């Protein structure tokens, strides 16, 4: 649909401008930036002035292939980009020339790199090193270009006077690494020009970066071809998206998926100097609203799939909300405005740049976010249930169906989480640092990705299998006034050794009384069976007969009463991992409920507040 919109603009004679960003000489823009934000970024830049950046060796790239170490390469190349962003903004704030040497040095160093992507994304398994005669465009090659290109524009007048050779070098590298390969290839899987290709965040993320470069390039037929192809490719992404706007990659990847789609549309809006009609379509509104719907409270989001429970929707959700007239979405983004200036892990310059420019406006945004007590994403098969509309009060529950072939998925069909007053009770552990195993055939040997480390049963020793065909047999969520009901049938996702005819999970959430009751109903093929149900916790639960008591960070307690014929054990799982440390302080707890049962049986828990 974006492609159709683009073609209509061409037929109407609409010009796509290449001067829609402020230059450093636009002092009115830069002088308006909040002084506290200026000082934070200037201080960061000052810390890195004159730094001797370490060389990036061939063996750093090969480390991923040799020892499965992706950080040896990334820890050298990515800090360069983050520092460059800080230097450029610091210079734009001061306009004194203090940071130009560091800016020129870093641009030159980055241009000297053989490859702008990362070793973990090597596209040809036969290559030990990148092919510099045919630059493959991965996430970070595109993102590097999408930093260099606007920086060239913002500082163009200075570069033209002082370093015209640098401008020539930038143009050559953009052409060799982005423009030529992008226009020459239709076989990059993420472009999604073939029906059997996976379509995930790579499409929107890369296309928004490549579009940045084409829009800021000198006007030419090649530029026109590039803009059109970007619109055609990203249309494949939108057309593949669930109609409810749900991101099955999880909230942390919303910024890379739906958020990057927003940046793409926002750039089209800026370059045509008019309201972009595409923001008025329901699918686009739904894609934006997703991140609001899965907000729990405080700093927490529903973290099904790879991702942190502590997400940061930041500028993307603020501006997305304004463009789609979703004031609650905008208010949610404004709530995080004090983090707009944080350097993006992926060093996406424009998201960082726009966040800084819009900080003061967002800080003064007066609308308050409103949240529904019931949200059902029926296409994505995720539901969110609240006891009250106040995110800081009452029980919160999210549950999912889905399948085990979703991008960035865990084997977690039927999983659920519970929070109280925006504090975690029953959790999804989330992800660990990415390694070579993460996206290999060993992905489901990683414990956080396995069903037995989610709030799910192990049945006759069998765990869930991965793949698109391993999906919920049915999923429904209903709002019946004071009572919510969620049902998911998921026997088909288990190994054959589970011996299941059916397995149905029913959740009843009584909003009036603040009680959640979960029942797993089993129908087995044989008489004698072993069930081991699991629940994951951020804080260690105490066992008292057939009740677990869990305290939240605020000191409040939740009781979880379970079926008396099940025995329970609690174990601690700890690991020195930056993601586990960020989300859960380096450790989580698993309660396992075990019983030998007959052909038909039930496991039930009742969750109440003390």
C-alpha positions, -999 to +999 in steps of 0.1 A: +000+000+000+029+023+006+041+016-029+007+025-043+008+058-023+042+066-037+031+060-073+001+083-067+025+110-055+046+106-087+015+108-109+005+140-090+039+155-096+048+156-059+085+164-053+105+145-026+127+171-010+163+164+001+165+194+025+141+185+053+166+184+081+181+214+100+218+222+092+242+233+119+237+269+106+200+268+116+207+282+150+171+288+160+166+250+159+197+241+179+194+269+204+159+257+214+172+223+226+169+219+264+201+230+281+201+200+304+201+176+274+228+197+257+250+193+288+245+156+291+255+150+254+283+175+254+298+158+285+295+124+268+313+138+238+340+155+259+349+121+275+357+107+241+376+136+226+410+126+212+403+089+219+425+065+200+401+041+186+413+005+185+420-011+152+395-036+138+413-068+127+403-095+103+405-119+132+379-099+151+354-105+123+365-142+121+360-147+158+323-153+153+330-182+129+359-195+150+347-192+186+311-179+182+321-146+197+302-117+180+313-091+205+350-091+194+339-073+163+309-054+175+326-040+206+351-022+183+329-009+155+297+000+172+311+024+199+326+044+170+291+051+157+277+060+191+305+084+197+301+100+163+264+107+171+274+125+203+302+145+186+279+158+159+251+168+183+276+184+207+291+204+178+256+215+167+248+226+202+280+246+207+289+256+171+325+264+183+344+239+162+357+219+192+345+185+180+352+187+142+385+168+144+369+139+162+340+139+138+362+139+107+385+112+123+355+089+130+339+094+096+372+086+080+377+056+102+343+042+094+348+048+057+380+028+060+362-002+075+359-031+051+324-038+061+297-017+078+277-047+090+285-072+118+301-106+117+270-123+132+251-113+101+275-129+075+252-139+047+275-164+030+287-193+052+315-199+028+331-165+034+355-161+063+357-123+056+333-099+040+332-096+002+342-060-004+334-063-041+297-069-033+287-052-001+258-071+016+234-048+033+225-060+068+209-041+097+240-023+108+255-016+074+223+002+066+222+020+099+258+032+096+249+047+063+218+063+078+240+080+103+267+091+078+241+105+053+223+130+076+256+140+093+269+148+058+238+170+052+239+187+086+276+196+084+278+199+046+288+236+044+317+230+068+329+199+050+326+216+016+348+244+027+373+225+048+373+189+037+358+185+002+377+152-001+356+139+028+324+146+009+337+127-021+347+098+001+313+097+018+295+097-016+317+069-029+311+047+002+273+053+001+272+044-035+294+013-031+279+000+001+242+011-002+229+025-034+245+000-059+238-032-039+203-021-030+193-014-065+212-044-079+196-070-056+161-084-052+173-115-036+181-101-002+157-122+020+147-092+041+134-073+010+106-099+009+102-098-029+098-136-028+068-152-012+087-178+007+110-153+025+107-145+062+094-110+068+104-094+101+120-063+116+149-065+092+126-052+064+114-020+081+147-014+100+169-016+068+144+001+045+140+031+068+178+034+069+182+031+032+153+055+025+171+080+047+201+078+024+182+080-009+160+110+003+191+130+013+210+122-019+212+146-048+182+144-070+187+119-098+170+089-116+189+066-093+174+084-063+139+080-077+145+043-083+157+039-047+128+056-031+104+036-052+121+003-044+121+011-007+084+018-008+078-015-027+098-035-003+083-020+029+049-026+015+056-063+017+063-058+054+030-039+060+010-065+040+024-093+061+016-077+094-013-089+115-044-067+111-045-061+148-010-045+146+005-069+171+043-074+170+049-111+174+086-103+179+077-086+212+078-050+225+116-047+224+115-054+187+086-031+181+110-002+179+129-020+151+098-032+134+067-010+138+089+019+151+111+017+120+080+016+098+069+049+115+103+065+109+100+055+072+065+071+069+077+101+089+106+107+065+081+105+036+060+131+054+090+154+060+102+151+024+069+159+009+061+187+033+025+176+039+005+153+061+011+117+050-022+101+044-007+067+053-010+075+090-048+076+086-050+039+077-062+015+104-033-010+101-008+018+107-028+031+137-029-005+151+009-010+147+015+021+167-011+013+193+004-021+200+032-007+222+006+011+243-016-020+246+013-041+260+024-015+285+022-029+320+031+001+341+062+019+355+090+008+331+076-026+323+062-041+291+049-075+282+081-093+272+069-124+253+097-134+228+133-120+228+134-088+247+136-070+280+107-065+303+121-030+308+116-015+274+119+021+262+094+032+235+107+068+238+105+092+209+090+067+185+058+062+204+055+099+212+057+110+176+038+079+163+009+089+186+009+125+174+009+114+138-020+089+143-040+111+167-035+085+194-029+108+223-025+080+248+003+066+227+019+100+225+015+104+263+032+070+269+061+082+248+063+115+266+064+096+299+098+083+287+111+117+274+139+119+299+154+089+281+152+105+246+188+115+248+201+080+257+224+067+229+205+041+210+221+007+214+218+003+176+231+039+171+202+049+150+211+085+144+177+099+133+157+083+162+183+098+186+184+131+167+146+136+165+142+126+201+166+153+212+149+180+191+115+170+204+124+166+240+111+200+253+079+196+234+074+161+249+083+172+284+055+198+282+030+174+267-001+176+290-023+147+278-025+117+301-022+082+288-054+061+292-053+023+292-081-001+287-087-030+311-092-054+282-071-057+251-074-086+227-050-089+198-069-118+181-046-121+151-014-121+171-032-142+198-021-120+227-044-106+254-038-080+281-061-078+312-061-052+340-080-051+372-082-012+369-073+014+344-047+027+368-015+010+357-001+013+392-030-004+409-043-039+409-035-072+391-023-073+355-023-104+333-011-111+298-015-144+280-006-157+245-013-184+220+005-180+187+030-204+173+066-214+179+079-202+145+074-165+151+104-143+146+125-141+178+101-165+194+105-187+224+087-221+227+060-205+247+025-212+233+001-208+262+024-187+283+011-160+307+025-134+331+011-116+362+021-083+378+007-065+408+007-027+410+032-027+381+056-050+400+064-085+386+050-116+402+048-144+376+073-135+348+086-143+314+124-143+319+130-129+285+163-132+266+200-135+273+229-119+255+229-129+218+256-155+209+262-178+179+237-202+194+209-177+195+200-180+158+213-214+151+199-249+152+209-249+189+185-220+197+163-242+219+191-256+239+193-221+255+172-224+287+153-191+284+140-202+250+126-235+262+090-241+273+101-257+306+115-223+317+082-206+310+049-207+328+040-239+310+038-277+317+062-304+309+040-334+300+053-369+304+088-355+301+079-338+268+085-301+261+072-279+233+087-281+198+096-252+176+082-243+142+053-225+125+032-257+126+035-259+164+007-235+172-023-231+194-052-252+183-075-223+194-073-191+213-100-168+226-102-138+250-136-125+262-146-095+284-178-105+302-181-074+324-165-082+357-150-114+345-124-120+317-120-154+302-090-167+282-089-201+266-061-217+246-058-253+234-021-262+228-016-300+229-003-299+193+029-280+202+043-309+224+066-337+215+048-370+207+059-384+240+034-361+258+006-386+248-020-359+247-054-360+231-060-324+243-046-298+266-067-267+273-057-238+295-085-217+309-079-184+327-107-166+346-099-131+358-125-118+382-120-080+380-145-073+408-128-095+434-092-093+420-088-131+417-072-150+389-079-187+384-060-208+359-070-244+350-051-267+328-074-296+316-057-327+303-070-356+282-043-383+277-041-412+254-032-435+283-040-439+320-008-433+338+009-399+332+033-374+348+027-337+348+052-311+358+038-276+357+062-246+360+059-210+371+087-184+369+093-157+395+114-126+399+114-131+437+117-163+456+083-177+466+077-192+501+060-226+503+032-231+529+013-264+523-004-260+490+002-222+487+030-202+474+035-166+487+054-141+466+064-107+477+068-079+452+094-052+452+069-029+470+065-054+498+030-065+489+022-102+488+004-125+463-008-160+472-009-187+447-030-217+458-024-249+438-040-283+434-034-303+466-024-335+448+007-317+433+040-314+452+061-283+447+098-275+446+115-241+441+149-236+425+171-206+418+185-200+383+214-175+381+237-165+354+262-138+348+245-122+318+239-085+311+202-091+301+194-112+330+211-087+353+192-058+337+158-074+341+160-096+371+192-089+390+210-119+375+186-146+389+151-159+386+132-187+404+112-216+391+085-234+410+078-269+396+045-287+405+045-324+400+019-352+401+012-386+386-023-384+371-050-404+353-063-402+317-082-370+325-070-346+351-066-309+360-040-286+374-054-254+390-040-223+406-058-195+423-040-161+425-051-136+451-037-105+467-031-105+505 
